[in-house]
Amino acid sequence: MTTERREPAVDADERTMVEGWLDYHRRTLAWKCEGLTDAQLRTAAVTPSALSLMGLVRHMAEVERHWYRRVLADEECGPIYYSDADPDGEFRLTEADTWQEAHATWQAEVGAARRIAAGFGLDEPSRGKHRRTGERYTLRWIHTHMVEEYARHNGHADLIRECVDGTTGD
């Protein structure tokens, strides 16, 4: 696998550290998907679950979009893959769903998240509110939550990848 991952420097300041770990985990998910065909990336590893590597990437595009664009920046933007009628739509894949589209969408949302976050201090409250809780969140909280979200799903990705082709790794 060729996706390069670097842990942040042990003596980095807080922002550099948390953003470094976030990028590390973003790259880990990409690494887990590397070298597989679209069919393999759509493969759900355990029935009856629909959880697949491509589904995880689509889910993380939605999560990036929600926390950075909707909550932090208060942008009006709808969901990409899910709907009220299908709240788990990002995990429901068809033969027409491709890695090229999922990866490009995810990377566009990561890019938007980086641009938006650059305009906020760690302790600055979000412009928007969470749609369910009505709360505002600091960038520090959002970044920390995103590290947790990626780390959890990267654990899923480890298991899915091993089921798909036997590849293991940290």
PELINUR-V769887 format. One record per residue. N is the residue number from 1. RES is the residue in three letters. PSI is psi in degrees with one decimal (none if undefined). NEAR is the number of other ideal C-beta (glycine too) atoms within 10 Angstrom. Layout:
# PELINUR-V769887
N|RES|PSI|NEAR ; N|RES|PSI|NEAR
This chain:
# PELINUR-V769887
1|MET|145.0|12 ; 2|THR|-5.5|6 ; 3|THR|124.8|14 ; 4|GLU|128.9|8 ; 5|ARG|136.8|14 ; 6|ARG|130.3|9 ; 7|GLU|148.8|10 ; 8|PRO|156.8|16 ; 9|ALA|143.7|10 ; 10|VAL|-18.8|6 ; 11|ASP|19.8|7 ; 12|ALA|153.6|14 ; 13|ASP|167.4|9 ; 14|GLU|-47.9|10 ; 15|ARG|-45.3|14 ; 16|THR|-38.8|12 ; 17|MET|-53.4|16 ; 18|VAL|-38.9|20 ; 19|GLU|-31.5|20 ; 20|GLY|-43.6|16 ; 21|TRP|-35.8|19 ; 22|LEU|-47.2|24 ; 23|ASP|-37.5|17 ; 24|TYR|-45.9|17 ; 25|HIS|-32.3|21 ; 26|ARG|-44.8|23 ; 27|ARG|-32.1|16 ; 28|THR|-43.3|20 ; 29|LEU|-43.3|19 ; 30|ALA|-41.4|19 ; 31|TRP|-41.0|19 ; 32|LYS|-22.9|27 ; 33|CYS|-11.8|25 ; 34|GLU|136.7|12 ; 35|GLY|5.7|13 ; 36|LEU|155.0|18 ; 37|THR|165.0|11 ; 38|ASP|-41.7|17 ; 39|ALA|-42.4|11 ; 40|GLN|-39.7|17 ; 41|LEU|-23.8|24 ; 42|ARG|-7.4|21 ; 43|THR|123.0|20 ; 44|ALA|127.8|18 ; 45|ALA|-29.2|16 ; 46|VAL|120.1|11 ; 47|THR|146.5|6 ; 48|PRO|9.1|5 ; 49|SER|144.6|12 ; 50|ALA|5.5|14 ; 51|LEU|121.1|18 ; 52|SER|168.2|24 ; 53|LEU|-44.9|26 ; 54|MET|-38.3|27 ; 55|GLY|-39.5|27 ; 56|LEU|-41.7|24 ; 57|VAL|-43.9|23 ; 58|ARG|-38.9|25 ; 59|HIS|-43.7|22 ; 60|MET|-28.2|23 ; 61|ALA|-43.3|23 ; 62|GLU|-41.7|18 ; 63|VAL|-44.8|19 ; 64|GLU|-47.3|25 ; 65|ARG|-45.9|24 ; 66|HIS|-54.9|18 ; 67|TRP|-39.8|26 ; 68|TYR|-46.6|25 ; 69|ARG|-51.1|19 ; 70|ARG|-52.2|20 ; 71|VAL|-57.4|23 ; 72|LEU|-49.5|25 ; 73|ALA|-10.9|19 ; 74|ASP|39.1|12 ; 75|GLU|144.9|14 ; 76|GLU|102.0|7 ; 77|CYS|132.1|12 ; 78|GLY|178.1|8 ; 79|PRO|159.0|16 ; 80|ILE|-50.0|16 ; 81|TYR|-23.7|20 ; 82|TYR|171.8|17 ; 83|SER|172.4|10 ; 84|ASP|-36.8|7 ; 85|ALA|-25.4|6 ; 86|ASP|77.6|12 ; 87|PRO|-14.7|10 ; 88|ASP|27.5|13 ; 89|GLY|-29.5|18 ; 90|GLU|-21.2|24 ; 91|PHE|-10.6|19 ; 92|ARG|102.0|14 ; 93|LEU|150.6|21 ; 94|THR|174.5|6 ; 95|GLU|-24.1|8 ; 96|ALA|-16.8|7 ; 97|ASP|130.6|19 ; 98|THR|154.6|14 ; 99|TRP|-41.2|18 ; 100|GLN|-47.0|9 ; 101|GLU|-46.1|13 ; 102|ALA|-45.3|27 ; 103|HIS|-44.6|17 ; 104|ALA|-41.2|12 ; 105|THR|-45.7|18 ; 106|TRP|-47.0|26 ; 107|GLN|-33.8|15 ; 108|ALA|-40.8|14 ; 109|GLU|-37.0|22 ; 110|VAL|-43.4|19 ; 111|GLY|-43.4|11 ; 112|ALA|-41.9|17 ; 113|ALA|-44.0|23 ; 114|ARG|-45.0|15 ; 115|ARG|-44.7|12 ; 116|ILE|-47.7|21 ; 117|ALA|-33.5|20 ; 118|ALA|-22.5|9 ; 119|GLY|4.3|10 ; 120|PHE|146.0|19 ; 121|GLY|158.7|10 ; 122|LEU|-35.5|16 ; 123|ASP|5.7|9 ; 124|GLU|132.8|13 ; 125|PRO|154.8|15 ; 126|SER|155.0|22 ; 127|ARG|-33.0|14 ; 128|GLY|174.9|18 ; 129|LYS|151.7|15 ; 130|HIS|134.4|14 ; 131|ARG|-28.2|9 ; 132|ARG|-41.5|6 ; 133|THR|-22.9|9 ; 134|GLY|5.9|7 ; 135|GLU|155.7|11 ; 136|ARG|148.3|16 ; 137|TYR|146.6|19 ; 138|THR|159.6|16 ; 139|LEU|-37.9|24 ; 140|ARG|-46.8|16 ; 141|TRP|-45.8|17 ; 142|ILE|-48.4|23 ; 143|HIS|-46.4|25 ; 144|THR|-42.4|16 ; 145|HIS|-41.2|14 ; 146|MET|-36.9|23 ; 147|VAL|-46.0|19 ; 148|GLU|-44.2|11 ; 149|GLU|-48.3|17 ; 150|TYR|-43.5|24 ; 151|ALA|-43.6|14 ; 152|ARG|-48.0|11 ; 153|HIS|-25.9|23 ; 154|ASN|-30.2|20 ; 155|GLY|-42.1|10 ; 156|HIS|-43.9|20 ; 157|ALA|-38.0|23 ; 158|ASP|-48.6|16 ; 159|LEU|-40.9|14 ; 160|ILE|-46.2|25 ; 161|ARG|-42.2|24 ; 162|GLU|-39.0|14 ; 163|CYS|-34.8|13 ; 164|VAL|-48.2|21 ; 165|ASP|9.3|12 ; 166|GLY|-2.6|7 ; 167|THR|131.1|14 ; 168|THR|164.8|9 ; 169|GLY|162.6|10 ; 170|ASP|none|7
